[in-house]
Amino acid sequence: MSQNNTHRAARQRRTHEGRQFRLSPFATAVATVALLAAGGVQAQEKSAAELQSEVARLRQALDKAQADLARQLGTPAPAATPVAAAAEPAAAPEEAVALDSVVIRSRNRIERLQDVPLSVSVVTGRELDRTGADDIKSITQRLGNVSWNQGNQRTSSLSIRGIGKQGQTEAQDPSVGVIVDGVNYAYNALTSSFNYHDVEAVEVTRGPQGTLLGKNTSLGVINITTRKPSFTPSADYSLTLGQNDRVIGKLAAGGPIVDDLLAWRGAFVVDKGRGDITNLDNRDQSYQNIDRVSGRVQFLLTPTTDFNARLALELQPRSGEYTNGRNINTPTPAIYSNGSVNALGTDASTRLGRSWFTQQSNYSYANDYLYGGGRNAVNADSARPLVTGSKGASLELNWNVANHTLTSITAYKDYHFNAVNDEGTPFDIYRNSGGFWNDYTQRSQELRISSKTGGFVDYQAGLFVINVSNSSEYQREWGSDAGAWFANTAQYNRLAASSGGQLLMQNSLNRLTMAYNSPTGLQSIKNKSTALFAQANWHLSEPLTLTTGIRLTREDRSNVGSSFIRDNGNGAELNPVAVNGVQLGGFASNSSGVLGANNSAAQLSVADKVANKYFGTAINPNNPGAAYNSLTADQKRQVADAKAIRASQMGVLFNQTKAESFRDTQPSFVVSPSYKLNPNQTAYFSWQYGEKAGISQLTNGYSNLVKAEKTNSFEAGLKSALLDKTLILNTALYLTKIRDYQQSVRVLDQYTTNATNDGTNYYTAATGNVPKVEAKGVEVDGVYAGIRNVTIRFAGAYNDAKYKDFTNAALPNEDNYSGAPAYKDLTGKTLPGASKWNFNIGADYRKPVLGDKEFHASFNTAYYSRFNSDNSLSSYGWIPDYSITDLAIGLGKADKSYDVSLLVKNAFADSTPLSKTWNSYSPATQRWVGLMFTGKL
């Protein structure tokens, strides 16, 4: 044999040996475990007979692959994998199924849920698929003691155990972390804008996290795992057609590119449909419409049995959805909480009664502005969709060496957000009411080493680095009707009295555009976190395990901001001389319009231009100021009114300013002993401590550093497999104590205090620290499969989340009466968004019919007891008890080659508002019905 042939034969033998290792009976067992893992709570997916049949099929496929490989290499065929288990009588489909094999990945390993000393809930991807639950709100309705706080794509947030509703500013870390395929999302908005498709499982782990992986979080983490590439070809699709012109197309496909070396998987979604609220000004606009396209492609490389690499690329092209403006106006209360009268001088009821607006006879306050005119509609002229988009890439490397696994995850993720809003009328008041432009990027690197399990101790340790850059601009532009809208009653009456006054009122704000001061005009946020972490399980005896973990995170955070005029619009001549040292080019005059004594010639020239432009007074270039001084007292007062309107809306201005940076090294740790009382019951206790980074920020141009948030979470739990393992029942008692909780508080407004300089301290709302917050309660989580053909998943909680010390809260609207105190004491009050009781229950019924067909029916109900939806705990913000039920019923082939299902969202048409406040509410999403076709290609 030649030397080349010898080398070729040697390579073939090595390749054959590697492939035989992957196709050995041991690998078959691993594949079976992986199959269980892929389903999460596997009993929810297949009966025992189906599982046994699937295992037998996989074993036969492996044997065939081994025989084919042996023929190709000219070597003897290996012995067939034992299939005795498959030959045994199969259990009848209606027999009870053991559920103690439920597995999770919350600790970077495939572990039995019952062995993990943490409060964890799991929902499988197949259950989400069956009921069409692919957005974060629908997913959280299937997880215990987790809630989604509705807002737009940027302002929504996640809560665990009633805490987390207000954690949503650009410079602030989320309180509840989200991890998708090992990549942490360090920005709330990333979780809310897109569909989650081709999901394998979703897990929620409660309590501070960070001693195992990724970014530290103070309340918990939601871990979303998608299906990975496989060397078994597959292609699954679904097409859903429903009310409101809804069309949802999904495709997930993959398989080998090079057998046993390179595989791929792609998942693609197109989701479009109208919303349930129509804009009467433009009937092609609707709230809350859906317009989403997304795709994810993954590649898996397995050159050896000890190394694999997975590359994931994802894209969500920019698209627009009308989510802001989904509010129905209600009458503003005429009485404050102390019984004093609210004069309603600047209320919409007063403003819309002005002749400026009543000229449009087909629009009225009562029939259009309030309640959508009874037509489940709004009427807004400048509404625009909120545009979002994202790109991402990640590379995961795994290398088995010396009884350890080395893992590297390198990831990039960006996000774009653009909002152009309207004040809710068909008049030209705001052309961009609170517009927000945001470009966010994060780059992260994780290195991790994991020992094999077993023995006295197994452990994981690693390094995590994430760099965040967040550039944002808050913008506002006024229209031609804005002056008439924002003028007070006296100003309006004086300006409306003459044509010159009317033009002054119109130009006071028309086309004025601000890079505005709420929270600031421009922000450039830089956050860098570097962390070392480690966690170990000490197996002190067969029943007793002690879990310990520690993390040290170095935080470095900065913020630079400014607030300025982007476009002076039609009334540049009405600017003040200067605001906060920012020169604006106007002239000085008092509240009656009389010129100040210190005006320069250039300023007097501006005053003369005002006199000429609005009242036709001739200008004498040799006598600056003469034209303006020739105006009547009433005309000068009209000029002063227009300047006052402009100044009041212009607000805070400041040059580029750097906020105080936050720099600190923050610890996290966990101590958790668990004891196996018997083979079916495990008791545990955990103490988890975590810190969330402080916030570098500006409040009206002044640095306002927010302190780090510090969380101690104590938990005692019992995990049980009962009734011949047909019932998994996990319970936990918990106590969470937080110091310096980050949320909106009342702070000194240094800007206004200095500018007014009247000896009075002025206050404003800004993100700050609540001294003490506490949540305590009990959670129950379980799965039951002891009823023929039925699997039931359930979770429930009693939760008492309160402010233990909070004396400087912002005032709700009903307390903003004349002479009201600057602060409100909310000590002892329940946190906003926190229900005392919540539960969800989901059931799945599957039964063979008509030979090779299967009938199935599923439902999920999420219930929330009364809570306050207003962040200031307004008495007008209470939401009563409500529940949301989703249904699915269908018929298809047992082999899943095709299926047709009827989907119903909010089946019982619960109309409880999503949120309420002083003079508006956000209505519930109406019942929706659709037909879903699924199958395999």
ABEGO torsion letter per residue (X at the ends): XBAAAAAAAAAAAAAAAAAAAAABAAAAAAAAAAAAAAAEBAAAABBAAAAAAAAAAAAAAAAAAAAAAAAAAGBBBBBBBBAAAAABBBBBAABBBBAAABBBAAAGBBBBAAABBBBBBBBBAAAAAAAGBABAAAAAAABBGBBBBBBBAAABBBBBGGBGAABABAABBBABBBBBGGBBBABAAAAAABBBBGBABBBBBBEBBGAABEBBBAAEBBBBBBBBBBABBBBBBBBBBBBGGBBBBBBBBEEBABBGABBBBBBBBBBBEBBABBBAABAABBOBBBBBBBBBBBBBBBABAABBBBBBBBBBBBBBBBABGBBBBBBBBABBAAGBBBAGAABAAAAAABAAAAABAABBAAAAABGGGGAGBBBBAABBBBBBBBBBBBBBBBBBBGGBBBBBBBBBBBBBBBBBBBAGBABBABABBGBBBBBBBBBBBBBBBBBBBEEABBBBBBBBBBBBBBBBBBBBBBBAAAAAAABBAAAAAAAAABAAAAAAAAAAABGBBBBBAOABABBBBBBBBBBBBBBBBBBABAABBBBBBBBBBBBBBBBBBBBBBABAEAAAAABBABBGGBBAGBBBBBAAGBBBAABBAAAAAAAAAAAAAAAGBBBBAABBGAAAAABBAAAAAAAAAAAAAAAAAAEBBBBBBBBBBBBBBBBBBBBBBBBBABAABBBBBBBBBBBBBBBBBBBGGBBBBBBBBBBBBBBBBBBBBBGGGABBBBBBBBBBBBBGBBBBBBBBBAAAAAAAGAGBBBBBBBBBBBABBBBBEBBBBBBBAABBGBBBBBBBBBBBBBBABBABBBBBAAAABBGBBABBBABGBBBBGBBABBBBBBBBBBBBBGGABBBBBBBBBBBBBBBBABAAGBAAABBBBBBBBBBBBBBBBAAGABBBBBBBBGAAGBABBABBBAABBBBBBBBBBBBBBBEBX
